[in-house]
Amino acid sequence: MDFKNIKFDCRHFKGDIPCIPNKLRGKLCTDCDEYSKISKRILIIKLGAMGDVIRTTPLLIKLKELYPDSHITWITNYPEILPKSRIDNILRMDYNALLFVQNSIFDIALNFDKDKEACLLFKIASAKEKFGFSWSENHIIGLNHAAEDKILTGIFDSYSKSNKKSYQHEIFEICGLKFNNEPNLLEVDERLSKKWEVLKAKSHGKNIVGLNTGCGIRWRTRMWPFEYWISLIKLLQDSDFFPLVLGGESEHQMNLSLSDETKVYYPGHFSLEEFIAILNNCDIIVTAVSMSLHLGTGLGKPIVLFNNIFNKYEFELYGKGIILEPESGCDCYYGSECKRDRDCMFDIKPDVVFGSIQNLGGLNEVF
């Protein structure tokens, strides 16, 4: 095998280790029938947050539809959440990613992060076409009207409140594309998912309702009252549902207390991969705006979503969800502290949530 015969422009080429056709089937570049010439080299920069990384993944479907032989590199702070089978090169944002971008040439580069580090990295990327957010004269800029609109929603509350487009709709527009309900992409560890099929045995044929009780630590104003969780659990237990409480380490003590009070099943808190596997075995998910929302949409699950401080139009539930908001509205848009004596989340009553779960459990398609 002569060095000059190496197909450096093949999608399978790794650079420092054997490619899959060579490793698994002994193929060499000189006689390989799996040679796939790269048509476009595409760079995606979407660092965080993890939920936003998940809801950027529908773009992969469109890009592969437009450029089936493309080579895609994605730089992120959360490589563990990305669908590895859909992306050729996943890099964590660090010095190595910086060196890679500095010494690469792309056909298309996309940046969906408004953080300074992402915009500065994007600015130095060499690409024939660029879409998204960049940096100029000491500040962020949008490279087209759609990107400028997205910047406006981030810096002016009044503009953000008037927005009627989902996040997915917005990022497609930034790329000059039309969003056609391409789904979020999420890979499930099938071994772990099979392990948690035990939930089906525990439920005795009832619909399994995963209750994600937390809301993260940044926006505590999203927290649904503890006593409401108790009421909802009892309503579910007395009906044709099998509830279980879910969350991470931050919700552990609360979930233990809920389990003590109601005897609801609480499996504990686990790694991200195992948490995804548990959600995959739920029939319905109830959550505030949290990681469970984005994971649930990635799994195609029906969702009852509590929302108060965000614009409800930004959440794409793909026709499989119900968004519940306080009847009295909310006074703290994107706020971390409630301005009222009584939190507006008390306005979302357990019986209303239960009714929404019944609608989804009855396989009604809700828009």
N, C-alpha and C positions, 0 to 999 in steps of 0.2 A: 504494500500500500504506500504510494508516494504521497508526501505531504501536500503537494500541489493539487491532488485529487480530492482533498477534503471539501465537502459541501458546507461551507461556512454559512450559506444562506438558507439552510434547511431548518425547518421549525423544530426538528428533533435534536439539533446540535446543542450540546451542553457546554462545551468549551474545555472543561477540565476533567470530566468523567464520561464514561461510555453513554451513548444515547440509548433509548429504549430498544430500537430495532437491533442494535448491536448487542446489548446486554442480554436480551431475552431470546433473540433469534440469530445472532451471529452475523448480522448483515454488515457489509462494508460499503463505503460511499461509492466505490467503483461499480458495484452491481446491485445496489439497493433499490427495490421496487417500492419502497415506502418513502422515498425522497419527496419532501413537500416544500417547495420553494416559498419563502416568505414574500407575501404580496405587500404587506404594510407592517411597519414597526410602530406600535402604539404605546404611549406612556400614559398611565393614569396616576394622578396624585390625589389620594383621598386618605388623609391620615387618621382622622377621628371625627366625632366620637364613634364608638363601636356600632351603635345603632344606625348612625348615618352611613357608615361603611356598608352595612348590610343593605340599606335601601338605595345604595348606589349600584349594587350588583346587577339590576335589570339591564343596565346599559351594556353589559357583556353580551347579552342575547342579541341586541341590535347590532353591535359591532361585528359579531361573528356572522350575522346575517348579511351585512354589507361587505365584509372582508373575511370570507371563510378561511383563507390561508394566512391571516395576520398573526403576528407575534405580539402578545400583550404583556407588558410589564406593569405591575401595580406596586406603588410605594405607599406604605401605611404604618400606623402604630399598632395595628391589630392583625398581623398576618394569619393568626390562628383561626379567624372567622371567615376568611375568604375561601371560595370554592376552588380548590387546587386543580381540579380537573378542567376548569374553564380558563385558567390563566397560566401562561408559559413561565413567567418569572415574577415571583412575589418577594419583595424586599421590605425589611423593616426600616423605618426612617432612622438612619444613623450615618456615620461618616462613610461607610461603604456605599450607601445609596447615593450620597453626594458625589463620590468619585465616579460611580457608574453613570450618573446623569451627565457629569462634566465631560466624559469621554465616549459618549454615545450619540448617534444621530437617529432621530425618529421621523417618521412621516407625519404622525398625528400625536399631539400632546394635549392632555386634558387635566385641568386642575379644578377641583370642586371644594377646596379648602380656602377659607378667607384668612387663616392664620398667617402671620408674617413669615414663619419659616417655610411654609408650603409655597407661598407666593414668590419668595426669594429663590427657592429651588427651581420653581417653574420658569422663572425669568432666565436662568442660565441654561435651561434645556434647549437643545438645538432641534428644531422641528420645522417641517414645511408648513404645517397648519397647527395653530394653537387655539384652544377654546377654554374659557373659564376665567379664573382670577390670576392676575399677575401683579407686578410691582413697578412703580415708576415715580420719580420725584418724591421719594420718601413716604409713599402711601400706596394702598391697594388700588388696583384699577380693574375694570371689567373689559374683556376683549370684544364684547359685542353688547347689543342693547339688552339681551336677556340676562347676561352676567351683571350688567349695571343694575338692572331691576332687582336681582337677588341681593346685591350689596345694599340697596335702599331698604329692603325689608329687614336687614340686620341692624341698621343704624337709626331708623325712624319707626317708632311704635305705630304711629298712625298709618304709615304705609304698610307695615306688616299686618295690621288688623284688616286691611282692605283686600289682602291677597286671597284669591279663591282657587289657587293651584296647589296640588300636592307637591311634595319634595321631588318625587320622581318626574312629574310633569316639568318642573322647573329645570332639572339638570339635563333632561332631554332637549329642552328648548335652548339651553346654553350651548349645546352641541349642534344646533341647527336641525334637530331631529324631532319626530313626533312620537309621543308616548302612546303605545297601544296596549296598555295593561300588561306589559312584560313583567313577570313575577320576580320578587326578590329570590336570590339564589342562596341556598344554605345546604351544606353537606352534613348528613347525619351518620354517626358511627353506628353501623347496623348491628354490631355486636352488643353495644350498650343499649340500643333501642330494643333489641330482642330480650335483653335482660329485664327491661322495665315493662315488658308485656305482662308481668305479674300483676300490674294494675288492673288488667282486664279480668283476672281471676278475683281480685279483691272487690271489684265493682259489681260482680254477679249480673253482668249484662246491662247495667245502668250506664247512662252517659257520664263519662269522666270529666269533671269540671276542675281545671287547675286554677286556683285562686292565688295570684301573685300579690302578696300583701304589702310589699314595699314599693318605694318610688325613687330609690336612690338617695344620696345625701345632699345633692346640690339644690334640689327644688322640693323642700319639705312641705311646701304648700299644697302638694298633690296628694298628701296622705289621707286615705279614707279612714274614718274613725274606727277604733278597735272594736267598740260595741256594735258597730254596724256589721263588721265581719262576723261577729258571733251570731247576730240575727240572720244574716244571709246563709251561713253554714247550716243553721237549724232548719231554715226553710228548704234548703237543698236536701238535707238528710231525711226530711219528712216527705219528700217527693221522689220522683223517679230519676234521681241524680246521685252520683258518687263524688263528693267534693274532696279535694286534697289541697293543703296549703303549701305554697312554694315561695322560694326566695333565696337570697344569698346569706352570707355571714351577718350582714347588717340586720336582717330580719329574723335571725335564728331565735332570739329570746322571745320575740313577739309570737312567732309561730309555735314555739313550745307552749306558751301561755294559751294560745287559741286551742291547741290540741288538748291541754289539760282541762279547759273549760267546756269543750264540746265533744271531745273524743274524736275529732276529725283526724284523718290520716295525715301525718307529716313525715315525709321520707327523709328529711334532713337537708343539708346544703352540700353541694357537690362541685366538681370541676365544671367548666363551661360545657365541655363535650357531653358530660353526663346529664347536665341540666337540659340541654337540647334533646337528649334521648328521652327524658321524662316528659317534656312538653310534647314530643312527637307521639306519645301514647295517650295524650289528652284529647278529648273530643271538642272541648270548648275551653277558652282561656279568658279569665277575667283579670284585668290589670289596669293600673293607671299608666300614664305614659312612662314606659320603662323598657329595659332590655327585653322583657318578655313580649312586649308589643312587637318589636322588630323581629325577634326570633319566631314568634307565632305567625306573622305574615310570611316569613320565609318558609315556614312549614305548611302554609296554606290552611291554617286553622281559623275557624270562626272565633271572633273576639268581641267581648264586651269591654269597651274602653272608657275609663273615667278621664275626663279632660276638664280642666278649669283655666289654667294660666296660659295655654297655648292657643294658636289659631287652629281650629279643628280641621280646616281645609288642607292643612299640610300633611295630614295622615291618610295614606292610601291603604284602605282595608280590602280592596279588590272585591267589593260586593259581598263580603262575608262577615260584616261586623256592624255593631251598633255603638255609636258614640253617645255617652251620657254626660251631660253638663249640668251644673247647678241652675235651677230655675231662676234664681235671683241674679245670675251672672257672676262675674268675678272682677274684683277691683285691683288685682295685683298682676297684671299682664307680665309674663316672664319674671315674676317676683318670687323671692325666696322667703319673704315674711308676709303673713296675712295682715291686711289693714283693718279687718273687722274684729269685733269682740267675739263673734262666733264664726268659725271658719266656714266658707261657702261649701266645702265638701260635705257638710252636714245636710245640705239640700238634696244630695243624691241619696234617696231612700232605699233601704234594702229590698222592699217589695217591688220597687221599680226595676232594680237590678235583676231580681228573681224573674220578673216578667220578661225581661230581655233575654235571659238565659233560656227560658221556656221557648221563646220565639226561635232562637238559634237551634235549640235542641229538637224543635219540630221540623228542622230542615227548611225553614222559611228563608228564602233569599232576601236579605235586607240590604237596602242601598241607603 
